[in-house]
């Protein structure tokens, strides 16, 4: 049986490590952030929710036509050709309150110069999906294990 004192002690212990737990949760779920960003790009959407522009050139459309999967999509800009840019999407510089999304692909700067730096990053909707999904699952586990409280 827990006493009020033990609950308070557990809660204080949980609070002391909370910032580090947030950072750890982001680190442990950064692939989910990258996946959400890739999904967003496949829909032709920037982090601010706007459409990725400028449209593909006539030459690019001709080259993409008939290609399989995302490589062949020409009704929107997906920034997908061979998949290297998507596979390179990663989360770096993680702190308890921020992180950066980038791609390790060599053409990242070139794509950002042409299509804007907002191609990498999550929309408000995807940030919410991430926060309520993978991130919350990890953070909730920390809260429950350190505070001995059960969250529903």
C-alpha positions in Angstrom: 0.0 0.0 0.0 1.4 3.4 -1.0 1.5 6.2 1.4 1.1 9.8 0.4 4.8 10.3 1.3 5.9 7.5 -1.0 3.7 8.7 -3.9 5.3 12.2 -3.4 8.8 10.7 -3.3 8.2 8.7 -6.5 6.6 11.7 -8.2 9.6 13.9 -7.3 12.0 11.3 -8.6 10.0 11.1 -11.9 10.1 14.9 -12.2 13.9 15.1 -11.7 14.5 12.9 -14.7 11.7 14.2 -16.8 13.8 16.3 -19.2 16.2 13.5 -19.9 13.2 11.1 -20.3 11.7 13.4 -23.0 15.0 13.5 -24.8 15.3 9.7 -24.6 11.8 9.2 -25.8 12.6 11.3 -28.9 15.8 9.5 -29.5 14.1 6.1 -29.2 11.3 7.1 -31.6 13.1 9.2 -34.1 12.5 6.7 -36.9 8.8 7.4 -36.5 9.5 11.1 -37.1 11.5 10.2 -40.2 8.7 7.9 -41.4 6.0 10.7 -40.9 8.2 13.1 -42.8 8.7 10.7 -45.7 4.9 10.0 -45.8 4.3 13.8 -45.9 6.8 14.2 -48.8 5.1 11.4 -50.7 1.9 13.4 -50.5 3.7 16.5 -51.8 3.4 18.5 -48.6 6.0 20.7 -46.8 6.2 21.0 -43.0 4.1 24.2 -43.1 1.3 22.2 -44.8 1.8 23.9 -48.2 2.2 22.1 -51.5 5.8 21.4 -52.6 6.6 23.7 -55.5 7.8 24.5 -58.1 6.1 21.7 -60.1 8.3 19.2 -62.0 9.7 20.3 -65.3 8.5 18.8 -68.5 11.7 16.9 -68.8 11.4 15.5 -65.3 7.9 14.4 -66.0 8.9 12.6 -69.1 11.7 10.8 -67.2 9.4 9.8 -64.4 6.5 8.5 -66.5 6.4 4.7 -66.4 8.7 4.4 -63.3 7.4 2.2 -60.5 5.9 3.5 -57.2 6.7 7.0 -56.0 9.4 7.3 -58.7 6.6 7.5 -61.3 4.3 10.0 -59.6 4.1 13.3 -61.6 0.8 14.8 -60.3 2.6 16.3 -57.4 6.2 16.9 -56.4 7.3 14.0 -54.1 11.1 14.6 -54.3 11.4 10.8 -54.8 13.6 9.4 -57.6 15.6 6.5 -56.4 14.7 6.8 -52.7 18.1 8.0 -51.3 16.7 11.3 -50.0 13.9 9.5 -48.2 16.2 6.8 -46.8 18.5 9.5 -45.5 15.9 11.3 -43.5 17.1 11.4 -39.9 16.6 13.3 -36.7 19.6 15.0 -35.1 20.5 17.6 -32.4 17.9 16.1 -30.0 17.3 18.1 -26.8 14.3 17.9 -24.4 12.6 20.6 -26.4 13.9 20.5 -30.0 15.3 18.3 -32.7 16.3 18.8 -36.3 15.2 16.8 -39.3 17.6 16.4 -42.1 18.7 13.9 -44.8 22.1 12.4 -45.2 21.6 12.3 -48.9 24.2 14.4 -50.9 21.4 16.3 -52.7 19.6 17.5 -49.6 21.0 21.1 -49.9 20.2 21.2 -53.6 16.6 20.1 -52.9 16.2 22.6 -50.1 17.6 25.4 -52.3 15.1 24.6 -55.0 12.0 23.6 -52.9 12.6 25.4 -49.6 14.0 24.3 -46.2 10.4 23.5 -45.1 10.5 20.2 -47.1 12.0 18.6 -44.0 9.9 18.9 -40.8 6.5 17.7 -39.7 3.2 19.4 -40.3 1.1 20.4 -37.2 -1.0 17.3 -37.8 2.0 14.9 -38.0 3.6 16.5 -34.9 0.4 15.8 -33.1 0.2 12.2 -34.4 3.8 11.7 -33.3 3.3 13.2 -29.8 0.1 11.2 -29.2 1.5 8.0 -30.6 5.2 6.8 -30.4 6.5 9.6 -28.2 3.7 9.3 -25.7 4.1 5.5 -25.4 7.7 5.9 -24.4 7.2 8.9 -22.1 4.2 7.2 -20.4 6.3 4.1 -19.7 8.9 6.4 -18.0 6.2 8.2 -16.0 4.6 4.9 -14.8 7.9 3.2 -14.0 9.3 6.1 -11.9 6.2 7.5 -10.3 4.5 4.1 -9.8 1.3 5.7 -11.0 -0.8 4.0 -13.7 -2.0 6.3 -16.5 -4.9 5.4 -18.7 
